Amino acid sequence: MKPAHSYLLAAAGWVLFIIFVPTISAQEATLPRPTGVPQDWSQRHIVYSRAALAEHPEIMEREPRVLHQEMQRWQAPDGNGFAGVEPHAIARKSPTHRDWNVIMGGRVAPDMFPSKYVFDPSLPPDCTRDYVVFGLASTNTPGGTTPPANLVAFNNLYVDGTGTAFCAGTGGPPWPTQPNTLFAYNITTVAGGRIKTSPVLSLDGTKIAFVESVQTAPVQTIFHVLTWTAGAGTIAAPAVPTSMTNLLVSGTAVDSYASPWVDYDSDTAYVGTDDGKVYQIKPVFGGTPALTGGNWPIQVTNRQLTNPVLDSTLGKLLVGSVNGYLFQIDTALGVLGPNLQVGLTGSPNNPGIYAGPIVDITSGTAFVVSPNGVDKIGVATKSAVLVQVDIATMTEMSEAKIGQGASVTKLKLYEPALDNNYYNGLATGMIHLCGTGPGDTSPYQYAFGFTAGVMNTVFTTRQQLLTSPNARCTGWTEFYNPNKGVAGTDFFFFGLSQDCYPPGNSGVAHGCVEALSSDPTIPTAFAQISSGPTGIIIDNYSTAVAASSLYFTANGKNTAYKFTQDGLR
C-alpha cells in the first residue's frame, strides 16, 4: 500500500491542475495520477464547495473522499478521467435491458450499502481489478451449505445479457454473461455472527473493514479487517478467512445501524453500538486494530446510533440516535460535546435519526433528517424535518418541513443528496430528499435551495412520487455524469418499498429503484425490485457499454443487482 500522504499529495496536485488549468492539453500534463478509488456508504456523507477547495487544497490531502469526488466530477485534461473509455468502446450501443443479477444466498441489511473499488480512475474500466463487495446480514446459502457465505465480491462487472458489453463473460440462460465471483467468505467467528452494516475499503482496495454483530447471547460487536485473496471460496462453498484480524469491541451490545467510519489520514475507525457508545479504533489498515483507551469509548446516549461522520477540518465526529438527537464528539480530546434535539423525543411515534449526517467539510455545517421533528424552541412541528446544523456550536441554522412524516404513524426517513450545483457553489444549488405528503404518508420528493449558504425553509419543488400511503423511500444517491448531455447531467437514484406500478400492470404491488435527472429531456426511469433496494452505490462515468452502473441488493430477495445508470438499463 502506498503511503497515504504521498498518494494524496500527488492526487491533490492532479485535481488542482484540472480545476485551474483546464485548457492545457493531455500531452502537457505531467503530474502523477492516483490509482484506486473506494466507493462506499461514507463517500456520499462528505460534501464541499469547490471554491473553498481552491483556498484550502489541503482538505483533499486530509480527506480523500473529497479528492475522489473531484476526480469524478471534473475530468482529466486528456478526457479519460474517472474510469474513462478507449475510443473503440464509445461506438458500442447500450443494451435495452438490465445488466445482471446474482443470487447470493443472503441479503444486505435494509439501507446498508455494498462497496465498490475502481482500480485506476485515469484508465478505462478494469474487468479484473475493479470489484464490488457485499456484506450479508442474513444468509441462506443455496443447497443448505453450512457455513454460509456472508462476505461476497464480484469482478468482471461490466457485462450484460447480450455479451456485447465492455467485459466478456460466460454463463447460461437467461443471462449469457455474468460477473465472476472474486471471493466468497464466511467471516463468522461467533455462532450467529452477521454483517449488519456496510463494509469499508482501504485506499488500495486490498483490505476490507467491517463489523460482525452477534445477536445470540452473549451479544457481541466484533471489528474485523480482512485481506482478501482472489479466488477464495464460492457462494455455495465459502472460504474461511486466513488473513483477518478480530477485535472485540463490545461484549454487551450489537451494532445495528452504525457502519464504521474510517479516517484515512490518521488510520482511525469509529464504531457505534446499540447501547449508545462510540468506540475509537487505531490503527485500521496499517497494523493490528486496537481499541483506544483513555476516555474511549464515549457514552453518547443509551440508544441505537447512526453511522458516525467525521468533519476532519474541525475534528468533530457527528452521530445521530434513534432518540432524535444529533451528538458531537471532540475526537482530539475524546470528550462529548454539545448536542441538538432534532426529533420529538417522547413521542409515541418515531422521532429517530436513522441516517448519518451529511457533512459539508468546507463550511462546517451538516444536514440531518427526522421523521418526527421539533422546532427551534423544542415543541412539536407535527412534521418530518430536514435540519441544517452549525457543527462547531451544534446550533440549528435552518429547519425545513418535509411532510407529515411520523407525527401520526411510525415510519423512517433517510439521507438527502446535494446536487452538483451545490458543489460548484452556484446560487442554483439544492438539496434533494424524500419526505411524505403534507397530510398523509405517501412518498414525496422535496428540493430546497440556499441563500448565502443557509438552506431555505420553503421548498423549491415538491412532487408526489406515489399515491400509496404505505410505500417508503430509501435515502438518495447523487451522481454527476460529465459525459451525459451537453454540459453534463446530475442523476439521483433512490428506491421505493412497494406499490410501484409498471405501465399496463397497475394491479401488481412491487418495490422499485428510480432514477431522476437534472435534464428535463431525460424521462424518469424505474425498475421493479422486490421490496425496493438497499443502499445504492454508483461507479463510473464511462461511455463503454454497461460500464457506468449502480449496485445494490433487493430488500425482498437474496439477489445482488447491477443496472446501467442511463435509464436503468
TAKAHU-V855477 format. One record per residue. N is the residue number from 0. RES is the residue in one letter. PSI is psi as a letter, one per 40 degrees, with the letter a starting at -180 (none if undefined). OMEGA is omega in radians with two decimals (* if undefined). D_CENTER is the distance of its C-alpha to the mean C-alpha in Angstrom with 1 decimal. Layout:
BEGIN
N&RES&PSI&OMEGA&D_CENTER + N&RES&PSI&OMEGA&D_CENTER
END
This chain:
BEGIN
0&M&h&3.14&23.8 + 1&K&i&3.06&24.7 + 2&P&h&-3.02&25.2 + 3&A&d&-3.04&22.1 + 4&H&d&3.13&24.3 + 5&S&d&3.09&26.1 + 6&Y&d&-3.03&23.1 + 7&L&d&3.11&21.5 + 8&L&d&3.11&24.9 + 9&A&d&-3.13&25.6 + 10&A&d&3.12&22.3 + 11&A&d&3.08&22.6 + 12&G&d&3.12&26.1 + 13&W&d&-3.12&24.9 + 14&V&d&3.11&22.5 + 15&L&d&3.05&25.2 + 16&F&d&3.11&27.6 + 17&I&d&-3.05&25.6 + 18&I&d&-2.95&25.4 + 19&F&e&-3.10&29.1 + 20&V&g&-3.02&30.9 + 21&P&e&-3.06&29.5 + 22&T&e&-3.13&32.9 + 23&I&h&-3.06&33.8 + 24&S&i&-3.12&33.9 + 25&A&d&-3.09&32.1 + 26&Q&d&-3.10&35.4 + 27&E&e&-3.12&35.5 + 28&A&h&-3.06&32.0 + 29&T&e&-3.11&32.7 + 30&L&i&3.12&29.9 + 31&P&i&3.13&28.0 + 32&R&i&-3.14&24.5 + 33&P&i&2.99&21.7 + 34&T&h&3.04&20.7 + 35&G&h&3.10&17.3 + 36&V&h&3.00&13.8 + 37&P&h&3.11&10.9 + 38&Q&h&-3.08&7.5 + 39&D&a&-3.08&4.9 + 40&W&d&-2.96&2.5 + 41&S&d&-3.06&5.4 + 42&Q&d&-3.09&6.1 + 43&R&e&-3.12&5.4 + 44&H&e&3.05&7.4 + 45&I&h&3.09&10.3 + 46&V&i&-3.02&12.5 + 47&Y&i&3.00&16.2 + 48&S&h&-3.12&19.5 + 49&R&d&3.11&20.8 + 50&A&d&3.13&24.3 + 51&A&d&3.09&23.5 + 52&L&d&3.11&22.3 + 53&A&d&3.13&25.7 + 54&E&d&-3.08&27.4 + 55&H&g&-3.12&25.2 + 56&P&e&3.13&24.0 + 57&E&e&3.11&23.8 + 58&I&d&-3.13&20.4 + 59&M&d&3.06&19.1 + 60&E&d&-3.08&21.0 + 61&R&d&-3.06&19.7 + 62&E&g&-3.08&16.0 + 63&P&e&3.09&15.0 + 64&R&d&3.07&11.5 + 65&V&d&3.11&14.0 + 66&L&d&-3.08&16.1 + 67&H&d&3.09&13.6 + 68&Q&d&3.10&12.7 + 69&E&d&3.10&16.4 + 70&M&d&3.13&17.2 + 71&Q&d&-3.05&15.3 + 72&R&d&-3.09&16.6 + 73&W&h&-3.05&20.2 + 74&Q&i&3.04&21.9 + 75&A&i&-3.12&24.3 + 76&P&d&-3.12&28.0 + 77&D&e&3.07&28.7 + 78&G&e&3.10&26.4 + 79&N&d&3.02&24.6 + 80&G&a&-2.98&21.5 + 81&F&g&-3.06&18.0 + 82&A&f&3.10&19.0 + 83&G&a&-2.99&22.0 + 84&V&i&3.09&24.7 + 85&E&i&-3.03&28.3 + 86&P&d&-3.06&30.9 + 87&H&d&-3.08&32.0 + 88&A&e&-3.08&28.7 + 89&I&d&-3.03&28.3 + 90&A&e&-3.13&31.2 + 91&R&i&3.12&29.8 + 92&K&i&3.11&28.8 + 93&S&i&3.05&25.7 + 94&P&i&-3.07&26.6 + 95&T&e&3.12&26.7 + 96&H&i&-3.11&24.9 + 97&R&i&-2.96&21.5 + 98&D&c&3.14&21.0 + 99&W&i&2.92&20.7 + 100&N&i&-3.09&19.9 + 101&V&h&3.05&20.7 + 102&I&h&-3.04&21.8 + 103&M&e&-3.07&20.5 + 104&G&e&3.11&22.5 + 105&G&i&-3.07&19.7 + 106&R&i&2.92&16.6 + 107&V&i&-3.14&13.1 + 108&A&i&3.13&13.3 + 109&P&h&3.09&12.6 + 110&D&e&2.99&9.2 + 111&M&i&-2.89&7.9 + 112&F&i&2.84&5.9 + 113&P&i&3.04&8.0 + 114&S&h&-3.08&8.1 + 115&K&i&3.08&10.1 + 116&Y&h&3.03&12.9 + 117&V&h&-2.98&15.1 + 118&F&d&-3.14&18.4 + 119&D&h&-3.06&20.0 + 120&P&e&3.13&18.5 + 121&S&e&-3.07&22.1 + 122&L&i&3.03&23.4 + 123&P&i&3.12&23.1 + 124&P&i&-3.07&20.5 + 125&D&h&-3.06&21.7 + 126&C&d&-3.11&22.5 + 127&T&d&-2.95&23.1 + 128&R&e&2.98&20.8 + 129&D&h&-3.14&17.4 + 130&Y&i&3.03&15.7 + 131&V&h&-3.07&12.9 + 132&V&i&-3.12&13.0 + 133&F&h&3.00&12.6 + 134&G&h&-2.95&13.6 + 135&L&h&-3.13&15.8 + 136&A&d&3.07&16.9 + 137&S&i&-3.07&19.9 + 138&T&i&3.09&22.1 + 139&N&g&-3.00&25.2 + 140&T&h&3.12&26.0 + 141&P&h&-3.14&28.2 + 142&G&e&3.09&31.8 + 143&G&f&-3.12&31.3 + 144&T&h&3.07&30.8 + 145&T&h&0.04&30.5 + 146&P&i&-3.13&28.5 + 147&P&i&3.02&25.4 + 148&A&h&3.08&22.5 + 149&N&e&2.94&19.4 + 150&L&h&-2.96&17.5 + 151&V&h&3.13&17.7 + 152&A&i&3.11&16.9 + 153&F&i&2.89&18.1 + 154&N&a&-2.99&19.4 + 155&N&f&-2.93&21.7 + 156&L&d&-2.91&18.7 + 157&Y&g&3.14&20.3 + 158&V&i&3.07&22.9 + 159&D&a&-3.03&24.0 + 160&G&e&-3.12&26.8 + 161&T&e&-3.08&29.5 + 162&G&e&-3.10&29.4 + 163&T&e&-3.10&29.3 + 164&A&a&-3.04&25.8 + 165&F&d&3.11&25.0 + 166&C&i&3.03&25.1 + 167&A&i&3.12&28.0 + 168&G&i&3.12&27.7 + 169&T&i&-3.14&29.9 + 170&G&a&-3.13&29.8 + 171&G&i&3.14&31.8 + 172&P&i&0.03&32.0 + 173&P&e&-3.10&30.1 + 174&W&h&3.13&27.8 + 175&P&d&3.12&29.9 + 176&T&i&-3.14&27.0 + 177&Q&i&3.00&24.2 + 178&P&i&3.04&21.8 + 179&N&i&2.99&23.2 + 180&T&h&-3.12&22.2 + 181&L&d&3.01&21.6 + 182&F&i&3.07&21.8 + 183&A&h&-3.08&21.9 + 184&Y&i&2.79&22.4 + 185&N&h&-3.02&23.5 + 186&I&e&-3.04&22.3 + 187&T&h&3.10&24.0 + 188&T&e&3.07&26.4 + 189&V&h&-3.09&27.6 + 190&A&h&-3.13&28.6 + 191&G&e&-3.12&26.0 + 192&G&h&-3.12&23.1 + 193&R&i&3.08&19.7 + 194&I&g&-3.06&16.0 + 195&K&e&-3.11&14.7 + 196&T&a&-3.01&11.4 + 197&S&h&3.07&8.6 + 198&P&i&-3.14&10.3 + 199&V&h&-3.06&10.1 + 200&L&i&2.96&12.3 + 201&S&i&-3.09&15.3 + 202&L&d&3.12&15.9 + 203&D&e&3.05&18.4 + 204&G&e&-3.08&16.5 + 205&T&e&-3.08&19.4 + 206&K&i&-3.14&18.0 + 207&I&h&3.06&15.3 + 208&A&h&-3.14&15.0 + 209&F&i&-3.10&14.4 + 210&V&h&3.00&16.2 + 211&E&h&3.10&19.0 + 212&S&h&3.14&20.1 + 213&V&h&-3.04&23.7 + 214&Q&e&3.07&24.7 + 215&T&i&-3.06&28.3 + 216&A&h&-0.07&30.8 + 217&P&h&-3.11&30.6 + 218&V&i&-3.08&26.9 + 219&Q&i&2.94&25.0 + 220&T&h&-3.09&21.8 + 221&I&h&3.13&21.8 + 222&F&h&-3.11&19.6 + 223&H&i&2.87&19.7 + 224&V&h&-3.08&19.3 + 225&L&h&2.96&20.3 + 226&T&h&-2.99&21.8 + 227&W&i&3.11&21.6 + 228&T&h&3.12&24.5 + 229&A&h&3.11&24.5 + 230&G&e&-3.12&26.4 + 231&A&h&3.01&26.2 + 232&G&i&3.03&26.6 + 233&T&i&3.12&25.9 + 234&I&d&-3.14&24.2 + 235&A&d&-3.11&27.8 + 236&A&g&-3.04&28.8 + 237&P&i&3.10&26.1 + 238&A&i&2.98&27.0 + 239&V&h&-3.10&27.3 + 240&P&h&3.08&25.6 + 241&T&e&3.11&28.2 + 242&S&g&-3.11&26.2 + 243&M&h&3.07&24.0 + 244&T&i&-3.11&24.4 + 245&N&h&-3.12&24.6 + 246&L&h&3.08&24.4 + 247&L&h&3.14&25.4 + 248&V&d&3.14&23.5 + 249&S&h&3.06&25.1 + 250&G&e&-3.09&28.0 + 251&T&e&-3.09&27.9 + 252&A&i&3.04&24.4 + 253&V&i&3.09&21.3 + 254&D&h&-3.06&17.6 + 255&S&d&-3.00&16.3 + 256&Y&e&-2.93&13.2 + 257&A&g&3.03&12.6 + 258&S&i&-3.10&10.3 + 259&P&h&3.01&12.1 + 260&W&h&3.11&11.6 + 261&V&h&2.97&13.5 + 262&D&h&-3.05&15.7 + 263&Y&d&-3.06&16.6 + 264&D&d&-3.13&19.7 + 265&S&e&-3.12&21.3 + 266&D&f&-3.07&19.9 + 267&T&i&3.09&19.1 + 268&A&i&3.06&16.7 + 269&Y&h&-3.09&16.5 + 270&V&h&3.09&16.3 + 271&G&i&3.12&17.3 + 272&T&i&-3.00&19.6 + 273&D&e&3.06&20.8 + 274&D&e&3.01&24.0 + 275&G&e&3.13&22.4 + 276&K&i&3.05&22.6 + 277&V&h&-3.11&20.4 + 278&Y&i&3.02&21.3 + 279&Q&h&-3.09&21.2 + 280&I&h&-3.13&21.4 + 281&K&h&-0.06&22.9 + 282&P&i&3.11&23.0 + 283&V&c&-3.08&19.9 + 284&F&e&-3.05&20.2 + 285&G&e&-3.12&23.6 + 286&G&a&3.14&25.7 + 287&T&h&-3.10&26.1 + 288&P&i&3.12&23.7 + 289&A&i&3.09&25.7 + 290&L&h&3.03&25.4 + 291&T&h&3.12&26.4 + 292&G&a&-3.12&29.6 + 293&G&b&-3.12&31.3 + 294&N&e&-3.11&29.6 + 295&W&i&0.00&26.6 + 296&P&i&3.14&25.3 + 297&I&h&3.10&25.2 + 298&Q&h&-3.09&26.0 + 299&V&d&3.14&23.8 + 300&T&a&3.05&24.8 + 301&N&f&-3.09&25.9 + 302&R&i&3.14&23.0 + 303&Q&i&-3.05&19.6 + 304&L&i&3.03&16.9 + 305&T&i&2.94&13.3 + 306&N&h&3.00&10.7 + 307&P&i&3.12&12.8 + 308&V&h&-3.07&12.0 + 309&L&h&2.89&14.8 + 310&D&g&-3.05&16.7 + 311&S&e&3.06&18.5 + 312&T&d&-3.13&21.0 + 313&L&e&-3.08&22.4 + 314&G&f&-3.11&21.7 + 315&K&h&3.06&20.3 + 316&L&h&3.11&17.7 + 317&L&h&3.10&16.5 + 318&V&h&3.11&15.8 + 319&G&i&-3.13&16.5 + 320&S&i&3.09&18.5 + 321&V&e&3.06&19.6 + 322&N&e&3.06&22.9 + 323&G&e&3.13&21.5 + 324&Y&i&2.98&21.8 + 325&L&h&-3.04&19.6 + 326&F&i&3.08&20.8 + 327&Q&h&3.07&21.3 + 328&I&h&3.02&22.2 + 329&D&h&-3.02&24.1 + 330&T&d&3.13&22.9 + 331&A&d&-3.12&26.1 + 332&L&e&-3.07&28.4 + 333&G&f&-3.12&26.5 + 334&V&i&3.10&27.5 + 335&L&h&3.13&26.0 + 336&G&a&3.12&26.2 + 337&P&i&3.10&26.6 + 338&N&i&3.13&24.5 + 339&L&h&3.04&24.1 + 340&Q&h&3.13&24.8 + 341&V&d&3.14&22.4 + 342&G&i&-3.07&23.1 + 343&L&g&-3.12&26.7 + 344&T&h&-3.14&27.4 + 345&G&e&3.11&30.1 + 346&S&i&3.07&29.5 + 347&P&e&3.09&30.2 + 348&N&a&-2.88&27.0 + 349&N&h&3.09&23.4 + 350&P&e&-2.83&22.8 + 351&G&i&2.93&19.6 + 352&I&h&-3.07&16.4 + 353&Y&e&3.08&13.8 + 354&A&h&3.09&10.5 + 355&G&i&-3.11&10.3 + 356&P&i&2.95&11.9 + 357&I&h&-3.03&11.0 + 358&V&h&2.99&13.3 + 359&D&h&-3.00&15.6 + 360&I&e&3.13&16.8 + 361&T&e&-3.12&19.8 + 362&S&e&-3.11&21.2 + 363&G&f&3.10&20.6 + 364&T&i&-3.14&19.2 + 365&A&i&3.13&16.3 + 366&F&h&-3.12&15.3 + 367&V&i&-3.03&15.1 + 368&V&h&2.95&16.0 + 369&S&h&3.12&18.7 + 370&P&e&-3.09&20.2 + 371&N&g&-2.87&23.6 + 372&G&i&2.99&24.3 + 373&V&i&3.09&27.1 + 374&D&a&-2.98&28.6 + 375&K&e&3.10&29.7 + 376&I&e&2.97&32.7 + 377&G&e&3.10&30.9 + 378&V&i&-3.06&32.2 + 379&A&h&3.04&30.6 + 380&T&e&-2.97&29.2 + 381&K&f&-3.08&29.3 + 382&S&i&2.88&26.0 + 383&A&i&-3.06&22.3 + 384&V&i&2.92&21.2 + 385&L&h&-3.01&18.8 + 386&V&h&2.99&19.9 + 387&Q&h&-2.98&19.9 + 388&V&i&2.93&20.9 + 389&D&h&-2.99&22.8 + 390&I&d&-3.07&21.3 + 391&A&d&-3.06&24.6 + 392&T&e&-3.06&26.6 + 393&M&f&3.04&24.2 + 394&T&i&-3.13&26.0 + 395&E&h&3.10&24.9 + 396&M&d&-3.07&25.1 + 397&S&i&3.11&24.5 + 398&E&h&3.14&23.9 + 399&A&h&3.12&23.3 + 400&K&h&-3.07&24.2 + 401&I&f&3.03&22.0 + 402&G&a&-3.09&24.5 + 403&Q&d&3.10&26.2 + 404&G&b&-3.07&23.2 + 405&A&f&-3.14&24.2 + 406&S&e&3.13&27.5 + 407&V&d&-3.11&29.4 + 408&T&i&-3.07&27.4 + 409&K&h&2.98&24.5 + 410&L&i&3.13&21.0 + 411&K&i&3.02&17.4 + 412&L&i&-2.99&15.3 + 413&Y&a&-2.86&11.7 + 414&E&i&3.06&9.9 + 415&P&a&3.04&11.3 + 416&A&h&3.07&10.6 + 417&L&i&-3.13&13.3 + 418&D&i&-3.06&15.2 + 419&N&d&3.10&16.6 + 420&N&d&3.08&19.9 + 421&Y&d&3.12&18.4 + 422&Y&d&3.14&17.4 + 423&N&e&3.12&20.9 + 424&G&f&-3.10&22.5 + 425&L&i&3.13&24.2 + 426&A&d&-3.13&25.9 + 427&T&e&-3.14&24.3 + 428&G&i&-3.10&20.7 + 429&M&i&3.03&19.1 + 430&I&h&-3.02&16.3 + 431&H&i&3.10&15.4 + 432&L&i&3.03&14.5 + 433&C&h&2.93&16.1 + 434&G&a&3.09&19.1 + 435&T&i&3.06&22.2 + 436&G&i&-3.14&25.7 + 437&P&d&-3.13&28.0 + 438&G&e&3.10&30.3 + 439&D&a&-3.08&28.4 + 440&T&e&3.05&25.1 + 441&S&i&-3.06&24.4 + 442&P&h&3.09&21.0 + 443&Y&i&2.95&21.3 + 444&Q&h&3.13&19.2 + 445&Y&i&2.99&19.9 + 446&A&h&-3.13&19.8 + 447&F&h&3.07&21.3 + 448&G&a&-3.09&22.8 + 449&F&i&3.01&23.8 + 450&T&h&-3.12&27.2 + 451&A&f&3.07&27.6 + 452&G&e&3.14&24.1 + 453&V&h&-3.11&24.4 + 454&M&h&3.07&22.6 + 455&N&i&-3.12&25.3 + 456&T&e&3.11&26.0 + 457&V&h&-3.08&27.1 + 458&F&i&3.01&24.8 + 459&T&d&3.06&25.3 + 460&T&i&3.02&24.4 + 461&R&h&-3.07&24.2 + 462&Q&h&3.10&24.3 + 463&Q&h&-3.14&24.5 + 464&L&d&3.10&22.2 + 465&L&i&3.07&24.2 + 466&T&e&-3.09&27.5 + 467&S&h&3.07&26.5 + 468&P&e&-3.09&26.3 + 469&N&e&-3.14&24.6 + 470&A&h&-3.12&21.5 + 471&R&i&-3.13&18.3 + 472&C&i&2.89&15.2 + 473&T&i&2.97&11.5 + 474&G&i&-3.12&9.2 + 475&W&i&3.04&9.2 + 476&T&h&3.13&7.3 + 477&E&i&3.05&9.9 + 478&F&h&3.11&11.3 + 479&Y&h&-3.14&14.8 + 480&N&h&-3.08&17.1 + 481&P&e&-3.12&20.3 + 482&N&e&-3.14&22.2 + 483&K&h&-3.13&22.1 + 484&G&i&-3.08&25.0 + 485&V&d&-3.08&27.5 + 486&A&f&-3.09&25.4 + 487&G&i&-3.07&21.8 + 488&T&h&3.03&19.7 + 489&D&h&3.07&16.7 + 490&F&i&3.07&14.8 + 491&F&h&-3.12&12.8 + 492&F&h&3.08&11.4 + 493&F&i&-3.12&11.4 + 494&G&i&3.03&13.5 + 495&L&i&-2.93&16.7 + 496&S&d&-3.09&18.2 + 497&Q&i&3.01&21.8 + 498&D&f&2.96&24.7 + 499&C&h&-3.03&23.3 + 500&Y&h&3.08&26.7 + 501&P&i&3.13&27.2 + 502&P&h&3.09&30.3 + 503&G&e&-3.09&33.5 + 504&N&f&-2.97&32.0 + 505&S&e&-3.14&31.6 + 506&G&e&-3.08&32.7 + 507&V&h&3.09&29.7 + 508&A&h&-3.08&27.0 + 509&H&i&2.99&23.6 + 510&G&i&-3.13&19.9 + 511&C&i&2.93&18.1 + 512&V&h&-3.09&15.2 + 513&E&i&3.08&16.2 + 514&A&h&3.02&15.9 + 515&L&i&3.13&17.5 + 516&S&i&3.10&18.6 + 517&S&e&-3.12&20.5 + 518&D&h&-3.08&23.4 + 519&P&e&3.12&25.8 + 520&T&e&3.13&27.4 + 521&I&h&-3.10&24.3 + 522&P&i&3.03&24.4 + 523&T&h&-3.14&21.7 + 524&A&i&3.04&20.6 + 525&F&i&3.09&19.7 + 526&A&h&-3.12&19.9 + 527&Q&h&3.10&20.8 + 528&I&h&-3.10&18.7 + 529&S&h&-3.14&20.3 + 530&S&e&3.13&19.2 + 531&G&i&-3.09&16.1 + 532&P&i&2.87&12.8 + 533&T&a&3.13&10.2 + 534&G&i&-3.02&6.5 + 535&I&h&3.05&6.5 + 536&I&h&-3.14&5.9 + 537&I&i&-3.12&8.6 + 538&D&c&-2.84&11.2 + 539&N&i&2.91&14.6 + 540&Y&f&3.11&17.1 + 541&S&i&3.06&20.0 + 542&T&e&3.06&22.8 + 543&A&i&-3.07&23.7 + 544&V&h&3.07&23.8 + 545&A&f&-3.09&20.6 + 546&A&e&3.01&18.9 + 547&S&h&-2.80&16.4 + 548&S&i&2.94&14.2 + 549&L&i&-3.02&11.3 + 550&Y&h&3.12&10.7 + 551&F&i&2.98&10.4 + 552&T&i&3.09&13.2 + 553&A&i&3.04&15.6 + 554&N&d&-3.06&16.1 + 555&G&e&-3.13&19.8 + 556&K&i&3.10&20.3 + 557&N&f&-2.97&19.8 + 558&T&h&3.00&18.5 + 559&A&h&-3.10&15.8 + 560&Y&i&2.92&15.7 + 561&K&h&3.07&15.4 + 562&F&i&2.97&16.4 + 563&T&h&-3.09&17.5 + 564&Q&d&-3.02&15.8 + 565&D&h&3.10&19.3 + 566&G&e&-3.11&20.5 + 567&L&f&-3.13&18.3 + 568&R&none&*&21.1
END
